Amino acid sequence: MKLISICPSNTELVGYLGLTSSLIAVDDYSDWPEDIKQLPRLGSDLKIDMDKVEKLQPDLVLASLSVPGMERNIEELKKRNIPHVIVPNPKTLTEVGESLRFVGNVTNTQEKANELYVKYNQILDYYRLISKKVVKKKTIYWEWWAKPIFTPGAYNWLTEISNLAGGKNVFDDVEKASVQTDWDDVRNRNPDVMSIIWVGVQTERVNPKVILKRTDAEKISAIKNDQLYILEEPLFCRPSPRLLLGLSKIAEILHPELYPNFIEGKDPLLS
């Protein structure tokens, strides 16, 4: 089966299922697994070159509606009669696991997908168990865009990840998936930890001085206690099982005395 993925999280789902050798092209932002880096690129996930897609004659294109604007890709695939599926857009960690099974079904790798799905949920259960031992939850502020400020609200996997890691998203009282707010609101909530993960921006390009220069930033507990972290956006912002790596990383940051050590490159689902 000749596969094309036009979304990084879909490429990652394909990777977990051991199907990267079936991929013939991917979008520009796909960067995992390593062995997809030599594949032809089709443009950013919002500007896919459909002429290229059509010429490659894929058996199946794995599309997505995880970002506003991706509807254009679906319309174009339909117009050109290119075989495709829309991978569900998860909002929760449970739904991320279900996406793995969805891709397994459409690529005839149901057995592998089901095995991974079971292990994925076992890992989440393990973190739930540890989180119950946390006496004092640390409050976390997640920032995934700076101007204007956007942060996850109640209906988002980062709120779940916060809880599983023995923390609490400071914006979990806002009943939205994504919250547009301002710096005064963030400062007033006075988080213990600040995790900066600007969507689509590589870690090394995120300058912490942007945060530190904000009004009265030095008064926030997280900054006073040197708890401002610039984290890897792909481990926290994409709906794939790589979120488990993000969970492992933030859990060790919050409560190193309780949670397993985060080991760079070690994926709990593949180990």
N, C-alpha and C positions, 0 to 999 in steps of 0.2 A: 504494500500500500504506500503510495507516494503522498506524503503529508506536507502541508504548509501550515505554519502557525503565524498569525498576525497580531500576537499579543504576548508579552513576556511571561505572564502567568501560565498561559496555555503551553508555551514551550517548556516550562518547568514541569507541568503535569506530564507531558510527553516524556521528559527525561526520567521522571520517577517510574514510569511504566517500561523503561528500557527500550524506547522506540526512536531514539535520536538518529539511528541509522536509516530510518524511514523518512526523516525530514529532508526536503529538497530546497527549502528556503524559509527564512524567518524575517520578522520585522527588525528594524534597526536597534531597538532597545533590548532585545533578548540577549542575555549574557550568561546563561546557565542552562545546561551543563557546559563544561569547557569545550567539549567536542563539537559544539554547534557554531563556534566562532569563525570557522572557515566557510560557512554556508553563504550562499547569495543573500543579499539584503534587499528588502522590498520597500524601504521607507519607514518613517515613524508610524506608530500604531494609528494615528489620525490621518496620515497621508500615504496610505499604501498604494504602490504603483500597480494598478490592476492589469495593465497591459503585460507587465512582467509575470504576474500571477497566471494570467490566461495562457501565455506562451509556455509556461512550465507544465501545463496540463496535469494538475494534481488530481489524485483520486478523492482527496478530501481536504478542505481548508477549515482549520479550527479558528473560528472567529469569536468575538466577544463584544459585550456592551458594557464593560466595566468602567469606561470613561465616556462622558458626554461627547458626542461627535462621531463615535464609532458607527452610528446608524448608517452613515454614508457608505461604509465598507459593505455592510449587509445589503444595502440597496444595489450596489454595483455588482456584488457576487450574484444576486438574483437576476439582474438584468442580463448578465453574461452567461447565465446558466452554468456557473461553476459550482460543483458539488461542495456543500459546506454545512457545518453545524454551528450553532451558537452555544458555546459553553456557558452554563448558568453563571450568573453574577453573584457570588456569595457575599453575605453580610456577616456571617458568623463563622466560627471555627468549625462547627459541625457541618455547615454547608460547604466549606472548603474541602472537607473529606468526601462529601457527596460529589463534588466536581471531579474528583479523582475517579470515582466509579462511573460517572457519566462518560468521561473520555475513554475509560476502559471498555465500556459497552460499544462505543462507536468505532473503536479500533480493534475489536475482537481480542482484547487482553483482559477479559473480565476476571479471570482467576488471579492474575497478578494484582489487579486493582483492588479486589476484595481482600487479599492478604494485606496489602498496604493500608487499606481502610481500617481493618481490625487493629493493626499495630499503631496506626495514627491515633485512634481513640484510646488505646491503652496508655500511650504517652500522655495524652491530655488528662486521663484519670489519675495518673501518677502525680502530675503537677497539682491536680485538685486536692489530692491527699496531703501533699506537703503544705499547700497553702492554708490548710486548716490548722497547721501548727504555728502559724505566724501570730504572734501576740499583738504586735502593733503594725498595722499596714502603713506603708509609706505612700504619700500622695504623689502622683506623677502628672506632669504636664507634657503632652505630646504636641509638637508643632510640625505640621506637614506643609505649611506655606507661611511666608513671612509678611508679604504685602499684597492684599490684606491678610491678617492672621487667620489661618484655618486650623482647627484642631478636631479630633474625633469626639463625638458625643456618646450617648448611651448605646445607640444601635450600631456598634462597630466592633470588629474583632480586637482592636487595640484595647478596648475597655475590658474584654474578656481576658486578653493576655495580661493586662494589669492585675486583674483579680487572681489569676492562676499563679502569678509571680509574687504574690503577697503584697500587692499594692492596690491603689485606688485611683482611677482616672479623675482628676479634679473637675472635669467637665461631664462626669457621668450623670449629672442631674438634668442635662439638656437632652430632651427626647428626640434626638436627630442622629443621623449617621455622621454628618459633618457639620461643624459649627463655625460660622464666621464670627469672630469676636475682636476685641482690641486689647492693647497691652495693659490698660488700667484694670480690666477684668482679670487678666492672667495674674497680674501683680497682687491684686486683692485676694486671690485664691491661695497665694503663698505656697506653692508646691514644695515638697521635700526634694524632688528630683525633676530635672528638666531633660527631656529626650527630644532631640531635634532630628527630624527625618524629612527633609524637604523632598517632595515627590519629584522624581525625575532628575534630581541633582546628586551627583556623585559626592561621597563623603568628604573627599579632599577639597572640594570646591565650596564647602559650607564654612564660612568664617564665623567663629564664635563671637568675634568682636561686634558683629551685627546685633547679637542679643545683649552683650554686655554694655553696649552704648545706650540702650534704651533707658528711659527715665526711671531713676531709682531702682535699677536692676540689682544693684548691690545690696538692697534691703531684703530681697527674696531669700528664703531659707536655702533653697537649692544652690544659689550662687554664693551665699555666705559660707556654705559648707562644702564648696567645690564639688557639687553634684550636678553639673551641667555636662551632658554627654551629646556628642555628635555621633549618631549611630548610622549603620548601613541601611539606607532606604529599602533595598530589595528584600531585606529580612523582615520588614515590618509593613510594607505598603502594597505588596502583591498578594492576591488571593490564591496562594499555592501552599503546599505543605512545608515550604521553606520557612513559613511563619514559626514553625517549631524551633528553628535556629534562633529566631528573634526572641521567642519566649525564653529559651535557655540563657540567652545573653542578658536580658533585662532582669531575669530572676536572680542570676548571680550578682548583678549590680545591687539589687535591692536587699537581698538576704544571703550573702555568701556562706553564712554559717549553716544554712538549711538546705540550699539547693546545690545540685551537682555543678562542677566547674564547667564553664563554657569553653569548648575546645574549638579553635578556629578550623573550619573546614570539616569538622566531624558532624555529620547529619544523623540525628538519632533515628530517623526513619530508615536509613540505609545501612546502619551499623549493626 
